[in-house]
Amino acid sequence: MSWPEAPDMEPGDVVNILGVDHVFYDDVMRTGGTIAWNNQNPGNIVRSGEAESYGAYPGKQNGGFAVFPDEATGFEAVRRYLSRRGDRTIDSVMHDYAPEKHGSNDPAAYAQKVAAALGVGTDTTLGSLDDGQLTVFASSIQQIEGWRPGQPHGPGALPEDVAGWLADHPGRAERAAADQPFARRGTVAEGVKNIQRRLNELGRTPPLDVDGDFGPRSDEAVRWFQANQGLAADGMVGNKTWRRLMEVQG
């Protein structure tokens, strides 16, 4: 099924507008939920060849995470991910799955939560779990990663702001150039260049390298901008910060 607002839209494409992601499928666009729900990726499995072997859309990603064609495929991908790591313990898998330095992750606490749900210790190897326990493990990961539904929208019934944005950016290259992703330290994306350019336009000195890599200098510049605008200086470019970046006169 085609999207009248963007005939070249492909399943798995993502449109980021003012820090809000909109994920397109054959006949529905998902937005407003957690990234796991938007991506139909209950485990927030990162985009990789492994994820694609489990049914994720080839080459598609949202925030670095894989995009799946349906929730059942996404959930089964978590189970398959776990089943391939039979020689690993619950604790070691969770330290790899949710690295300590990635956001607010607490892999030790996550491992304890999973082990409690299974009624085993965190040193239990995944190969010793039966099929039902792997399903419980996958469900626990879904809870940990966050699964809050948002709003689905069909072709011809997109929110006004999304339809208008697509009308202004009808081609794939135009959408990519205007990308406005949620971003924070560690984000590497084409849309980060738009943040860096805008901060430079607003007088950041010395100017940032416009390289799409949200590193320490970009983090510092965003906090500078947020503090000057009376926003929470958390270094994260979400909807409020994006709006202010676009509204403020240089």
Salt bridges, closest charged atoms under 4 A:
ASP8 OD1 - ARG175 NH2 3.04
GLU10 OE1 - LYS60 NZ 2.77
GLU10 OE2 - ARG172 NH2 3.66
ASP13 OD1 - LYS60 NZ 2.63
ASP13 OD2 - ARG172 NH1 2.92
GLU50 OE2 - ARG84 NH1 3.96
GLU50 OE2 - ARG85 NH1 2.99
GLU52 OE2 - ARG47 NE 3.61
GLU71 OE2 - ARG30 NH2 2.63
GLU76 OE1 - ARG79 NE 3.09
ASP91 OD1 - HIS95 ND1 3.62
ASP96 OD2 - ARG88 NH2 2.49
ASP131 OD1 - ARG79 NH2 2.80
GLU190 OE2 - LYS193 NZ 3.22
GLU201 OE1 - ARG198 NH1 2.91
ASP219 OD2 - ARG223 NE 2.80
GLU220 OE2 - ARG204 NH2 3.45
GLU247 OE1 - ARG244 NE 3.98
